Amino acid sequence: MKKELRIKKNKEFQEVFNKGRSVANRQFVLYLLPKSEQTDFRIGLSVSKKIGNAVMRNQIKRYIRQSVLELKTQLQDGNDYVIIARKPLAEMDFFEVKKSLTHVLKVAKVLKKDRPGHNG
């Protein structure tokens, strides 16, 4: 993911947590904050140290980044997203992670319609 598409600073994370809204399922908590001055979206990832070891946490982050990359054209621009991983992700493969992330994004109503009649 490009540098300008990432949320890295603690201050930016806190702004999304405090001013944004949240949606969750068993695997993810998604915080989103609309930013009208932004033309693109930005993503911040958080995986707790309670989940596996460093290798596992990095793998989860790679899965999430790849899922976001594949869903990039469907994600609404002008938003900051913070994705927090939960424990059940440790036992999931890439396709399950992507499916779960897609679900939480649909619940948050931030996925654009790809084509009429297409469920993505």
FENRA-V56786 format. One record per residue. N is the residue number from 1. SS is DSSP state (hx for helix, st for strand, lp for the rest). OMEGA is omega as a letter, one per 30 degrees, with the letter a starting at -180 (* if undefined). Layout:
N/SS/OMEGA  N/SS/OMEGA
//
This chain:
1/lp/a  2/lp/a  3/hx/a  4/hx/l  5/hx/a  6/st/l  7/lp/a  8/lp/a  9/lp/l  10/hx/a  11/hx/a  12/hx/l  13/hx/a  14/hx/l  15/hx/l  16/hx/l  17/hx/a  18/hx/a  19/hx/a  20/lp/l  21/st/a  22/st/l  23/st/a  24/st/l  25/lp/a  26/lp/a  27/lp/a  28/st/l  29/st/a  30/st/l  31/st/l  32/st/a  33/st/l  34/st/l  35/lp/a  36/lp/a  37/lp/a  38/lp/l  39/lp/l  40/lp/l  41/lp/l  42/st/a  43/st/l  44/st/a  45/st/l  46/st/l  47/st/a  48/lp/l  49/lp/l  50/lp/a  51/lp/l  52/lp/l  53/lp/a  54/hx/a  55/hx/l  56/hx/a  57/hx/l  58/hx/l  59/hx/l  60/hx/l  61/hx/l  62/hx/l  63/hx/a  64/hx/l  65/hx/l  66/hx/l  67/hx/l  68/hx/l  69/hx/a  70/hx/l  71/hx/a  72/hx/a  73/hx/a  74/hx/a  75/st/l  76/lp/l  77/lp/l  78/lp/l  79/st/l  80/st/l  81/st/l  82/st/a  83/st/l  84/st/a  85/st/l  86/lp/a  87/hx/a  88/hx/l  89/hx/a  90/hx/a  91/hx/a  92/lp/l  93/lp/a  94/hx/a  95/hx/l  96/hx/l  97/hx/a  98/hx/a  99/hx/a  100/hx/l  101/hx/l  102/hx/l  103/hx/a  104/hx/l  105/hx/l  106/hx/l  107/hx/l  108/lp/a  109/lp/l  110/lp/l  111/st/l  112/lp/l  113/lp/a  114/lp/l  115/lp/l  116/lp/l  117/lp/l  118/lp/a  119/lp/l  120/lp/*
//
